[in-house]
Amino acid sequence: MGEMTSAPRRRLSERTIARLPVYQRIVDEWLREGRVRLDSVSLAERAGVTATTVRRDLAGLGSLGTRGSGYAVASLREALAEALGQDRSCEVILVGAGNLGRALVNSASFLPVGARLTGLYDADEELVGTEVAGQRVLSAVRGFPSADVAVLCVPAPVAQSVADRCVDAGIRALLNFAPCVLNVPPGTVVHDVDLSIALQVLLYRLNHGGGFWGDLWRSSLDTTGAQDPGLEATAGAIGRMAP
């Protein structure tokens, strides 16, 4: 067994969704090493969660693996890619070509499989017309085209107005690096990434040791993160959907 089937899939929780890319990264490493099968215990140890959590998460992707024989690595990789939408194309724009924005665009791991950067924008006229990794910086003053996702690398005071303009352009998913809470209309998904909060929690771990809090931080949202924004942010991002 271990192959993907047409078994119905259940709706995944936010915490499960946050763990899937972690599983995928581990599976990719094992594929490169030539491994054919893996078990939930090995995957759990690498991901920093329990084997029960792994089995529950992967059960939401369909019928994968069997007791005693584990999962076929290639089939699991395919199921994870499909669950994360990597079998579909995605157009991404990035607003804010400052240090953070340029670092993201220059990073080989910035865009997942299936995603394509279609526009890089900034309001600074000194940056407009320059190039970052072969991508020409366009003026943010003129507005934005429609896209699937907008990445906001702008200062907090202007983040809301930029978000409003993205929504007006028909963009319904925002990855927000500004240290502020955005107000978006129903149906718009926001994912906040606050590096300062992540650093604060990391410093807490450094000062208070590992144990429960260290394991909690490492478990990639294996908690009720919605009740604790600091813990939620340490997994890399905070996802929320406007009501």
Secondary structure, 3 states (H helix, E strand, C coil): CCCCCCCCCCCCCHHHHHHHHHHHHHHHHHHHCCCCEECHHHHHHHHCCCHHHHHHHHHCCCCCCECCCEEEHHHHHHHHHHHCCCCCCEEEEEECCCHHHHHHHHCCCCCCCCEEEEEEEECCCCCCCCEECCEEEEEHHHCCCCCCEEEECCCHHHHHHHHHHHHHCCCCEEEECCCCCCCCCCCCEEEECCHHHHHHHHHHHHHHCCHHHHHHHHCCCCCCHHHCHHHHHHCCCEEEECC
